[in-house]
């Protein structure tokens, strides 16, 4: 049996997708080569997403043996953010793409498309935000958009403010790939110049070791070279998207979308540091937290507190003192950096001889006045 692509596109759009495209399910050999080269050069920074096994993530047949086509979908999210709460407490910022769960409705829309294919007797597997398929490469092949210089897919009229996914199927939907979307970046380099850490080292190439969006997800000690640059970010970084002209045009021209359930732009830093592990996982568990360990949320929160906290506030001092007494050396170490950056005392420090803590005690720390 066969199914018409126009029918599938209509199903996807009714289910909430802003764009639907189709392409063949041939391996993404160029992407596989690029991933291997960047991995060998260390640009992945330890990131496992699609880097873990490039031969698998670039071959749709690994998901569906005999795969013939991909149905690629995009679901837009809003870049509108409410102002920071003005109650005197320190707050941390969440990137627009992480302020709500956009992947659940994306997967639901793709499943609606997959159901049509299954009803016609075909195999169909949804992949979105997983290690199984390079979503951006699929979106480019399906002519959803062009490769932006910040490595994101930019869609005509929508920019990069969308999450991407695909249905891999053995249905022979297309005989050939569509014509690629023409490059719309031209000579613009605002994302390269606007990256706070210089992580976009060439058009389309990101050094994850410098990328704040990755560093908050990496395990171990937060790289000291980029702690000040983290600023008030607790999860993700929007800078390369915010300066992108297509995104700015879209934000100006469209009314803000209703906030989805669970929308969260600002996180109260002191409340986060006060929370129990179970509460942290319940509240922030859909984020990529290294090893699913809440200690990394606290680590990042201490870096943010060092950048935005008011040292004269009693709650700030109390939070830092608690962290200095924390039995986890990783927390103690970042509390040392936080205290020194804020100009607070270290009297509460309970384990100065731990190697992680000792390294922080010996590390030069730029004070807020210096930075």
C-alpha positions, -999 to 999 in steps of 0.1 A, spaced: 0 0 0 11 36 -5 4 68 13 5 103 -1 31 128 13 5 156 12 -17 136 35 11 131 59 21 167 58 -15 177 66 -17 153 95 16 167 109 5 203 106 -29 196 122 -10 180 151 10 212 156 41 210 134 51 243 117 70 225 89 70 190 74 95 177 49 104 144 32 136 128 21 153 95 14 166 75 43 201 71 29 230 73 54 243 108 62 278 100 52 291 136 52 277 142 87 293 110 99 326 121 86 323 155 102 313 140 136 343 117 135 367 145 126 353 168 153 354 140 178 390 132 170 398 170 174 382 170 208 355 195 197 328 173 212 341 181 247 329 148 260 294 152 246 278 119 238 247 131 219 251 117 183 289 117 190 286 84 209 283 63 178 283 84 146 278 54 124 246 46 142 232 81 145 238 89 108 222 57 94 184 56 96 184 19 88 198 13 123 164 25 136 143 8 109 159 -20 89 150 -14 53 143 23 59 133 41 27 122 76 38 122 102 65 93 125 75 109 154 92 89 178 114 96 210 132 76 225 162 81 261 170 87 275 205 84 310 218 114 332 224 94 357 245 105 358 281 90 376 311 113 401 328 134 389 357 114 390 390 121 422 409 121 409 445 158 414 452 166 377 451 192 362 427 176 345 397 191 322 370 180 323 334 167 293 314 173 293 276 141 296 255 143 261 241 143 246 276 117 268 293 90 241 287 88 206 274 85 211 237 96 176 227 65 158 241 42 177 217 67 172 189 68 135 195 30 134 197 27 151 164 53 128 147 34 98 162 3 110 145 22 109 112 36 75 121 2 61 129 -10 69 93 20 50 79 15 20 103 -22 19 93 -10 13 57 12 -16 68 45 2 70 70 3 98 75 38 113 96 49 143 98 83 158 131 98 167 135 133 184 162 146 207 178 112 209 211 96 200 195 76 173 194 102 145 210 135 135 179 156 135 195 187 119 211 168 91 177 152 84 159 186 85 185 200 60 181 170 36 143 173 38 145 210 29 131 222 62 158 249 63 194 257 57 225 252 79 231 284 99 265 295 108 257 287 145 252 251 134 214 253 138 188 248 111 172 281 100 138 278 85 125 305 60 102 328 79 108 310 112 145 310 119 159 284 143 133 287 171 120 252 167 127 217 179 132 190 153 124 153 149 117 127 123 97 95 115 118 68 100 98 45 78 101 17 52 74 34 31 89 45 -3 76 81 1 100 99 -23 121 90 -52 146 118 -47 155 144 -21 141 179 -25 162 208 -36 180 222 -6 169 255 9 192 282 -3 216 296 23 202 327 39 231 337 61 252 353 34 280 374 49 263 378 83 284 366 112 265 380 141 263 345 158 300 341 156 307 375 170 279 373 195 289 340 212 301 350 247 329 324 247 339 323 211 326 287 208 316 290 172 351 286 158 340 286 121 307 288 103 287 257 113 314 245 137 310 247 175 337 238 200 316 222 228 344 228 252 336 265 251 298 263 246 279 273 277 249 252 266 271 222 269 292 232 299 262 233 322 255 196 311 291 184 313 302 164 344 331 172 367 343 206 377 328 236 358 356 249 336 370 279 355 378 298 322 340 301 315 325 306 349 323 344 347 309 341 311 281 318 324 266 349 339 231 342 351 225 311 329 214 280 347 205 260 316 213 266 280 224 297 262 204 317 236 230 343 226 237 330 190 199 326 184 190 360 199 214 379 176 203 359 145 184 383 122 158 357 110 150 350 147 148 387 156 124 394 126 102 365 137 100 378 173 91 413 161 64 401 137 46 375 158 25 379 189 38 360 219 25 324 220 6 312 251 30 298 277 28 260 278 23 241 311 54 240 332 69 271 315 99 283 335 121 312 325 137 323 358 149 300 386 153 313 421 189 304 429 187 302 466 155 281 465 174 257 442 203 254 466 179 248 495 160 220 477 163 183 484 176 159 457 141 145 450 126 180 446 153 190 422 148 160 400 110 164 402 113 201 391 142 200 367 144 163 357 136 168 321 168 187 317 200 169 308 216 166 342 250 148 342 245 112 355 211 123 368 229 137 398 214 169 414 248 179 426 254 193 391 224 216 394 239 229 427 273 232 411 259 254 383 237 274 407 268 282 428 286 296 397 255 317 389 253 329 425 289 340 423 280 361 393 247 376 404 244 372 442 244 402 466 270 393 492 254 415 518 222 395 518 220 371 548 204 343 527 233 345 502 258 342 530 239 313 546 236 294 512 273 298 506 281 286 542 259 256 538 277 247 505 311 252 522 300 225 547 285 202 521 300 166 523 303 166 485 337 179 476 324 191 442 299 214 460 325 226 485 349 234 457 324 256 438 313 272 470 349 282 476 350 299 442 316 315 449 326 328 483 359 342 470 343 359 440 316 375 463 343 385 489 328 363 516 346 344 543 356 308 542 352 301 580 325 274 573 347 254 550 348 219 564 374 200 542 401 223 529 425 194 522 403 177 496 421 180 462 392 196 445 388 221 473 425 228 475 426 235 438 399 262 442 417 277 472 448 281 450 430 293 419 430 330 410 395 343 412 383 375 395 362 395 419 330 411 408 347 445 408 374 432 384 349 416 360 
